[in-house]
Amino acid sequence: MSTTIEIVNLKCGGCVNTVKKGVLSIEGINEVEVDLDASKVIIPTSDEKLIEEAKAKLSKMGYPEIGDANTMIHKAKSFVSCATGKMTSES
């Protein structure tokens, strides 16, 4: 069973790379799929603790869940994450 988290601020492949790396850094999550067009993160688990950790991590990186506050800080963080993801995907 998998869980889908709809997020905001997902703009490009760089963002996708950053989101994947961030979510995969959570112990217990070994796989993640990111749908750029639909702004969705799909994690193959129904473990509520891991899902909450993933949501917190996404928000901290600037990609909060739809419905959560999307502050200027979130937008700024996602902009930096986007640029960082682009650099790491091009090298």
C-alpha positions in Angstrom: 0.0 0.0 0.0 1.3 3.4 -0.8 0.6 7.0 0.4 0.2 10.0 -1.9 1.1 13.5 -0.6 0.1 16.5 -2.7 2.5 19.3 -2.3 3.0 22.9 -3.5 6.0 24.7 -5.0 7.1 21.7 -7.2 8.2 23.4 -10.4 10.8 21.4 -12.3 13.1 18.4 -12.5 15.5 20.1 -10.0 12.7 20.2 -7.5 11.9 16.5 -8.1 15.6 15.6 -7.5 15.6 17.5 -4.2 12.3 16.0 -3.0 13.5 12.5 -3.9 16.8 12.9 -2.0 15.1 14.5 1.0 12.4 11.8 1.4 14.9 9.0 0.7 17.1 10.3 3.5 14.4 9.3 6.0 15.2 6.0 7.6 12.7 3.4 6.7 11.8 4.9 3.3 13.7 3.2 0.5 11.6 4.2 -2.5 9.8 7.4 -3.6 8.0 8.5 -6.8 7.5 12.2 -7.6 4.9 13.2 -10.2 6.0 16.7 -11.4 2.8 17.4 -13.4 0.4 16.5 -10.5 2.7 17.8 -7.7 2.4 14.5 -5.9 4.9 12.5 -3.9 4.1 8.8 -3.7 5.7 6.7 -0.9 5.1 3.0 -0.9 4.2 2.8 2.8 1.2 3.2 5.0 3.3 3.7 8.1 1.8 6.8 9.7 5.0 7.7 11.5 7.1 7.6 8.2 4.4 9.6 6.4 4.4 12.3 9.1 8.2 12.4 8.9 8.1 12.8 5.1 5.5 15.6 5.4 7.6 17.4 7.9 10.8 16.9 5.8 9.0 18.2 2.7 7.7 21.3 4.5 11.1 22.0 5.9 12.6 21.8 2.4 10.0 24.3 1.1 7.4 21.8 -0.3 4.5 21.8 2.2 1.4 19.6 1.7 -1.5 21.3 0.0 -3.6 22.8 2.7 -0.7 23.6 5.0 0.6 27.2 5.2 2.7 28.0 2.1 4.7 31.0 3.5 7.3 33.1 1.9 9.9 31.1 3.8 8.5 27.9 2.1 8.6 29.6 -1.3 12.2 30.8 -0.8 13.4 27.4 0.4 11.8 25.7 -2.5 13.5 28.2 -4.9 16.9 27.3 -3.3 16.1 23.6 -3.4 15.0 23.9 -7.0 18.3 25.5 -8.0 20.3 23.0 -5.9 18.5 20.1 -7.5 19.2 21.5 -11.0 22.9 21.8 -10.3 23.1 18.2 -9.0 21.1 16.8 -11.9 23.3 18.5 -14.5 26.6 17.3 -13.1 
